[in-house]
Amino acid sequence: MKLLEGKKALIFGVANKHSIAWGIAQMFHEHGAEIGFSYGIPQLEKRVRPLAEQIGVDFIELCDVTVDEEIDAVMAKAKEHFGTIDILVHSIAFAKREDIGGRFHEASRDGFALAMDISAYSLIALSRAAMPLMSDGGSIMAMSYYGAEKVVPNYNTMGVAKAALEANVRYLAADLGQDGIRVNSISAGPIKTLAASGISGFRKMLSKVADINPLRRNVDQMEVGRTAVYLASDLSSGVTGENIYVDAGYNILGMTETAD
């Protein structure tokens, strides 16, 4: 059964074959969606285009989400190409390396502002620009992480940006519901992505999380993709403003070891 047959999706944040956005794209394609890609910097084009070809995507656009004019230009092209869209995926995050590692109080003002702009405000900007294309309602989703809720070593400024992103999801859900647009987020467990490569000690984190979470393993981008299909489809027609964990149950844990 193809749950997204006839639906059109714009996915922002495809970077390479390890991207969560790529896992989502593959699952959307499997379920019959027509898909468009946007990537953030010119250097990524050589990685993104071959992926697009694998699933028949012919809408591939560069977009700096800190520039409203570029967002508007992409949406204008999407309108010309698709007419309307039903699904918007925000899989975008960035912080300077020096504002992720080290001590949190040393985060720079400009680095903090940049992380918030790219990782959090861009969801508002993209949603606003996409609304005219979602005339029949639709589903908007963003990718988050547990560092938005609890302190994760070497996540720092990005954790605060993800917290803002999750708050944006709730406020947008309350605002756009009257337009038939649902807004949710997915909080994925640690996955080996391009963004994760900038986090100090990430490999050790993967191993530790897999050792202690209820399923005793890490998750992958295809599992996130299947949850994204649910949020994009009519199966979740009554769900908005939610943050859904796809982390093998790690978020439910308090004490992870017991005394002898």
C-alpha positions in Angstrom: 0.0 0.0 0.0 1.4 3.4 -1.1 0.5 5.8 1.6 1.7 9.0 -0.2 0.4 8.3 -3.7 -0.5 11.6 -5.4 1.3 13.7 -2.7 4.1 16.2 -3.5 6.9 16.8 -1.0 9.8 19.3 -0.7 12.7 18.0 1.3 15.2 20.6 2.5 18.5 19.3 3.9 19.7 16.4 1.7 23.5 16.4 2.0 24.7 12.9 1.1 23.7 9.2 1.3 24.0 9.2 5.1 21.5 12.1 5.6 18.4 11.6 7.5 16.7 13.6 4.7 17.9 10.9 2.2 16.3 8.2 4.3 13.1 10.1 4.3 13.3 10.7 0.6 13.7 7.0 -0.1 10.7 6.1 2.0 8.6 8.9 0.5 9.5 7.5 -3.0 8.6 4.0 -2.0 5.2 5.2 -0.9 4.5 7.0 -4.1 5.3 10.7 -3.4 6.6 13.1 -6.0 9.6 14.7 -4.5 11.8 17.9 -4.8 15.2 18.4 -3.1 16.9 21.5 -1.8 20.5 21.5 -0.5 22.3 24.2 1.4 25.7 24.9 -0.2 27.1 24.6 -3.7 29.6 21.9 -2.7 26.9 19.4 -2.0 25.4 19.4 -5.5 27.8 16.7 -6.7 26.5 14.4 -3.9 22.8 15.3 -4.1 22.2 15.0 -7.8 23.2 11.3 -8.0 20.9 10.5 -5.1 18.1 12.4 -6.9 18.6 10.4 -10.0 18.2 7.2 -8.1 14.6 8.0 -7.2 13.7 10.1 -10.2 13.8 13.5 -8.6 14.1 16.3 -11.2 13.5 19.3 -8.9 16.9 20.0 -7.3 17.5 23.5 -6.0 20.2 25.3 -4.0 18.9 27.4 -1.1 20.6 29.4 1.6 17.8 29.4 4.2 19.3 32.5 5.9 18.2 34.5 2.9 14.5 35.1 2.5 14.9 35.9 -1.2 16.4 32.5 -1.9 13.6 30.7 0.0 11.0 32.7 -2.0 12.8 31.9 -5.3 12.8 28.1 -4.5 9.1 28.2 -3.6 8.3 30.1 -6.8 10.1 27.4 -8.8 8.3 24.7 -6.8 4.9 26.3 -7.6 5.8 26.3 -11.3 7.0 22.7 -11.2 4.5 21.1 -8.8 1.6 23.5 -8.7 0.9 22.7 -5.0 2.7 20.7 -2.4 1.5 18.6 0.5 4.6 17.9 2.5 7.5 20.0 3.7 10.5 18.4 5.4 13.0 20.6 7.4 16.2 18.6 8.0 18.5 21.5 8.4 21.0 22.3 11.2 24.3 24.1 11.6 26.5 25.4 14.3 30.2 26.4 14.2 32.4 23.6 15.5 33.8 25.9 18.2 30.3 26.5 19.5 29.5 22.8 19.8 32.5 21.5 21.7 34.2 23.1 24.7 32.4 24.9 27.4 28.9 26.2 26.8 29.5 29.6 28.4 32.2 30.3 25.8 29.7 30.2 22.9 30.2 33.3 20.7 27.3 35.7 20.1 27.5 35.5 16.3 27.9 31.7 16.4 24.8 31.4 18.6 22.8 33.7 16.3 23.9 31.7 13.3 22.9 28.4 14.8 19.5 29.7 15.8 18.9 31.2 12.4 19.8 28.2 10.3 18.6 25.5 12.7 15.5 27.0 14.1 14.2 30.2 12.5 14.5 28.6 9.0 11.5 26.4 9.9 9.4 29.5 10.3 10.7 31.1 7.2 10.2 27.9 5.1 6.7 27.3 6.5 5.6 30.9 5.8 6.9 30.6 2.2 5.3 27.2 1.7 1.9 28.1 3.0 0.6 29.5 -0.4 1.5 26.2 -2.0 -0.3 24.2 0.7 -3.7 25.4 -0.3 -5.3 22.1 0.6 -3.5 21.8 3.9 -0.6 19.5 4.5 2.2 18.2 6.7 5.3 20.0 7.8 8.0 18.2 9.8 11.4 19.0 11.3 14.2 16.9 12.6 15.2 17.3 16.2 17.4 15.5 18.8 17.3 14.6 22.5 19.9 17.3 23.1 17.0 19.8 22.9 15.6 18.4 26.1 18.6 17.2 28.1 22.2 18.2 28.2 24.3 16.1 25.8 28.1 16.5 25.9 29.6 18.5 23.0 26.2 19.5 21.7 26.0 22.9 23.5 24.7 25.6 21.1 23.0 23.1 18.9 21.0 21.7 21.8 19.6 25.2 22.5 18.8 25.6 18.8 17.0 22.3 18.7 15.0 23.3 21.8 14.0 26.5 19.9 13.1 24.3 16.9 10.8 22.1 19.0 9.1 25.2 20.4 8.7 26.5 16.9 6.9 23.3 16.0 4.4 23.8 18.8 3.7 27.4 18.0 3.5 26.8 14.2 1.1 23.9 14.9 -1.2 26.2 16.9 -1.0 28.9 14.2 -1.3 26.8 11.0 -3.9 24.3 12.2 -6.7 26.6 11.0 -5.2 26.3 7.5 -5.3 22.5 7.6 -1.5 22.3 8.0 -0.1 20.0 10.6 3.4 20.6 12.1 5.4 18.0 14.0 9.0 17.0 14.7 10.9 13.7 14.9 13.6 13.3 17.5 16.0 10.7 16.1 18.6 8.9 18.0 22.3 9.4 17.1 22.9 8.5 13.4 26.2 8.8 11.5 25.4 11.9 9.4 27.5 14.7 8.0 26.3 17.0 10.8 27.1 14.4 13.5 30.7 14.2 12.3 31.3 17.6 13.9 30.4 16.4 17.4 33.4 15.4 19.4 33.2 11.8 20.8 30.3 10.9 18.5 31.5 7.3 17.9 31.7 6.7 21.6 28.2 8.2 22.0 26.8 5.7 19.4 28.3 2.8 21.2 27.1 3.9 24.6 23.5 4.6 23.4 23.4 1.2 21.8 24.6 -0.5 24.9 21.9 1.0 27.2 18.8 1.8 25.2 15.8 -0.7 25.5 16.4 -2.1 22.0 20.2 -2.4 22.5 21.0 -1.0 19.1 21.2 2.3 17.2 18.5 3.4 14.8 19.1 4.3 11.1 17.7 6.9 8.7 15.3 4.5 7.1 13.5 4.0 10.5 13.2 7.8 10.7 11.9 7.8 7.1 9.1 5.4 8.0 8.0 7.6 10.8 8.1 10.6 8.4 5.8 8.6 6.1 3.4 8.3 8.9 3.5 12.0 9.7 3.1 12.9 6.0 0.2 10.5 5.4 -3.4 10.5 6.4 -2.6 8.0 9.1 -1.6 10.9 11.3 -4.4 13.3 10.3 -5.2 14.1 13.9 -1.6 14.6 15.0 0.0 18.0 15.3 2.4 19.8 17.5 4.1 16.6 18.6 7.7 15.5 18.9 8.0 11.8 18.1 11.1 9.9 19.3 12.8 7.4 17.0 15.7 6.5 19.3 15.2 2.9 20.3 13.7 4.1 23.5 16.7 6.0 24.8 14.6 9.0 25.9 12.5 7.0 28.4 15.6 6.0 30.5 16.4 7.6 33.8 18.9 5.4 35.8 20.8 3.2 33.4 22.7 1.1 35.9 21.5 -0.5 39.2 23.6 -1.0 42.3 24.8 -4.5 43.1 
